[in-house]
Amino acid sequence: MCIWGVLHTPKRVPAPGIVFCHGFTGTRVESHQLFVHAARHLCERGFVILRFDFRGSGESEGLFQDMTISGEVEDLKTAISWILRRKGVIKDKIGVNGLSLGGVVTMLTAATDPRVKAVSLWSTPSELSGFKQVEPGLPHRLLEQGYVDLSSGHRIGKAFLMDLSKHRITEAVSEIAPRPLLIVHGTKDEVVTLWHAERLYEAAGEPKEKFFVEGADHTYKRWDWQWTVIRRTADWFEKNLHP
């Protein structure tokens, strides 16, 4: 299966690498080009950046209806393997930045993959039962007809629901230590409330940092919110990944 992505390469290599993981129903561009702006900024600051579409999303092959969290974990591991084969990437300096459900995938991957040396989470849920993009009544409808059409225009399949029970998010975040962790969240996030960020922070080991953006929503849809998050995240990756 072909997975599509975009690689941003800085002027000076070799350099540390960062893989971006988009959210549920998102793409490698993300809302209001959030990932594009972030990738370009981090590239200017000396990082090789890979942002890619999970299978069934964006331009990658497959159907969104067949997506599962386990499948996205495998996609992320494939992306990490790919970026590690680039000549201009420092092999022991790989970070991952995940947004929303992409943050869940990031945690689950980092918990068992020692190639990940730093983890940044944006607007990430601590449990999927409280993830409001998974709509009310969805489990019953999935079991009854095998799929559900979401208000976003996407169709989700029963495999997604059956896969959920395999994953323990707070256990995964606790297994990232002693690698550094950054948790970023908007205080007015109505999709994944701030409580989730606090819970992840409590479960995580050291070293860890949290950064809450006052008034911000789920994807930081204001110019100052967006750039506050991008610059703070870039500062953190510079501190934890640059040689």
C-alpha positions in Angstrom: 0.0 0.0 0.0 1.4 3.4 -1.0 1.6 6.1 1.7 2.1 9.7 0.5 4.1 12.3 2.3 6.1 15.5 1.9 9.8 15.8 3.1 11.2 19.2 4.2 15.0 19.3 4.2 17.0 22.1 5.8 20.0 23.7 4.2 22.4 22.1 6.5 22.5 18.3 6.9 22.8 15.9 8.6 20.0 17.0 10.9 17.5 15.6 13.4 14.3 14.3 11.9 10.7 14.9 13.0 7.6 13.0 11.8 4.2 14.7 11.8 1.0 12.6 12.5 -2.3 14.2 11.6 -5.6 13.7 13.4 -8.8 11.8 12.8 -10.2 12.6 9.3 -7.2 15.0 8.8 -4.4 15.0 6.3 -0.7 15.9 6.2 -1.8 19.6 5.6 -4.2 19.8 8.6 -6.7 22.5 9.3 -5.7 26.0 8.1 -2.4 24.6 6.9 -1.2 24.1 10.5 1.2 21.3 9.6 2.5 23.1 6.5 3.4 26.2 8.6 4.9 24.1 11.4 6.9 21.9 9.1 8.4 24.9 7.2 9.3 26.7 10.4 11.0 23.7 12.0 12.8 23.0 8.7 14.1 26.6 8.8 15.4 25.9 12.3 17.4 22.9 11.2 15.1 19.8 11.2 14.3 17.3 8.5 10.5 17.1 8.6 8.2 14.3 7.2 4.5 14.9 7.2 2.4 12.1 5.7 -1.1 10.8 5.2 -2.2 7.7 7.1 -3.6 5.0 4.9 -7.1 5.9 3.7 -6.5 9.6 4.4 -5.4 12.4 2.1 -3.6 11.0 -1.0 -2.5 7.7 0.6 -4.0 4.5 -0.8 -6.8 2.6 1.0 -10.2 3.6 2.3 -10.8 5.6 5.5 -13.6 3.0 6.2 -10.8 0.5 6.9 -8.7 2.6 9.2 -7.8 1.4 12.7 -5.5 2.8 15.3 -3.3 -0.3 15.0 -3.1 0.3 11.3 -2.0 3.9 11.9 0.7 2.7 14.4 2.1 0.5 11.6 2.0 3.4 9.2 3.9 5.6 11.6 6.5 2.9 12.1 6.9 2.7 8.3 7.3 6.5 8.1 10.0 6.3 10.8 11.8 3.6 8.9 11.6 5.6 5.7 13.0 8.9 7.3 15.8 6.9 8.9 17.0 5.7 5.5 17.5 9.3 4.4 21.3 10.2 4.2 20.7 13.6 5.7 19.1 12.4 8.9 20.8 11.9 12.2 19.8 8.3 13.1 19.5 8.7 16.9 17.7 12.1 16.8 14.1 11.2 15.7 11.1 13.0 17.1 7.4 12.6 16.5 4.7 15.3 16.7 1.1 14.2 16.8 -2.2 16.1 16.7 -5.4 14.8 18.3 -5.8 11.1 17.4 -2.4 11.4 15.7 -1.1 12.1 19.2 -2.6 8.8 20.4 -0.9 7.0 17.6 2.4 8.8 18.5 2.2 7.7 22.1 1.3 4.1 21.3 4.2 3.9 18.8 6.8 5.6 21.1 5.9 3.3 24.0 7.3 0.3 22.1 9.6 1.9 19.5 13.0 3.1 21.0 13.8 4.8 17.7 11.6 7.7 18.8 13.7 10.0 21.0 11.3 12.9 21.7 7.4 13.1 21.7 5.3 16.2 21.2 1.5 16.0 21.6 -1.0 18.6 20.4 -4.6 18.4 21.6 -4.4 14.7 22.4 -7.0 12.6 24.2 -6.2 10.5 27.2 -9.0 8.1 26.4 -11.1 7.5 23.4 -14.5 7.3 25.2 -14.2 11.1 25.7 -13.1 11.9 22.2 -16.0 13.9 20.8 -15.1 13.3 17.2 -16.2 9.7 17.9 -19.9 10.6 17.7 -22.6 9.6 20.2 -24.2 6.2 19.5 -21.5 5.2 17.1 -20.6 1.9 18.7 -24.2 0.6 18.5 -24.6 1.7 14.9 -21.3 0.2 13.9 -22.1 -3.2 15.3 -25.6 -3.1 13.8 -24.7 -2.2 10.2 -20.9 -2.6 10.0 -20.2 1.1 9.1 -21.3 4.6 10.0 -21.3 7.8 7.9 -19.8 10.6 9.9 -21.0 14.3 9.7 -17.5 15.0 8.3 -18.4 13.0 5.1 -16.1 10.1 6.1 -17.4 6.6 6.5 -15.9 4.6 9.5 -16.0 0.8 9.6 -16.5 -1.8 12.4 -12.8 -2.6 12.5 -12.1 0.8 14.1 -14.4 0.0 17.0 -13.1 -3.6 17.4 -9.6 -2.3 17.5 -10.1 0.3 20.2 -10.1 -2.1 23.1 -6.5 -3.1 22.4 -5.1 0.2 23.4 -4.3 1.7 26.8 -3.4 5.4 26.2 -2.3 6.4 29.8 -0.2 3.2 30.1 1.5 4.1 26.8 2.3 7.7 27.8 3.9 6.4 31.1 6.3 4.2 29.0 7.8 7.1 27.0 10.1 8.2 29.9 13.0 8.7 30.1 12.6 10.2 26.7 11.3 13.8 26.8 7.6 14.6 26.4 5.8 17.9 25.5 2.0 18.2 26.0 0.3 21.2 24.2 -3.4 22.0 24.6 -5.9 24.8 24.2 -7.8 25.8 27.3 -11.0 26.1 25.3 -10.7 22.9 23.3 -14.2 21.6 22.9 -13.3 18.4 21.0 -10.7 17.1 23.5 -11.2 19.0 26.8 -8.2 20.3 28.8 -8.9 17.5 31.4 -7.3 15.0 28.9 -4.0 16.9 28.8 -3.8 17.1 32.6 -4.5 13.4 32.8 -1.7 12.6 30.3 0.7 14.8 32.2 0.0 13.1 35.5 0.5 9.7 34.0 3.7 10.6 32.2 7.2 10.2 33.7 10.0 12.7 33.6 11.2 14.6 31.7 7.9 16.2 30.7 6.5 19.7 30.0 3.0 21.0 29.5 2.0 24.2 27.7 -1.6 25.4 27.6 -2.7 28.1 25.2 -5.2 30.4 26.8 -8.5 30.5 24.9 -7.3 28.3 22.1 -9.5 25.7 20.4 -8.7 22.1 19.2 -6.5 23.1 16.2 -5.4 26.6 17.3 -7.5 28.5 14.6 -6.1 31.9 15.3 -2.9 33.4 13.9 -1.4 34.1 17.3 -2.4 30.7 18.8 -1.0 28.9 15.8 2.4 30.6 15.9 2.6 30.4 19.7 2.2 26.6 19.5 4.6 26.2 16.5 7.4 28.4 18.1 7.1 26.8 21.5 7.2 23.3 20.0 10.2 24.3 17.8 12.1 25.6 20.9 11.4 22.4 22.7 12.6 20.2 19.9 15.7 22.3 19.6 16.5 21.7 23.3 15.8 18.0 23.1 17.0 16.8 19.6 19.7 19.1 18.4 23.2 17.7 18.8 
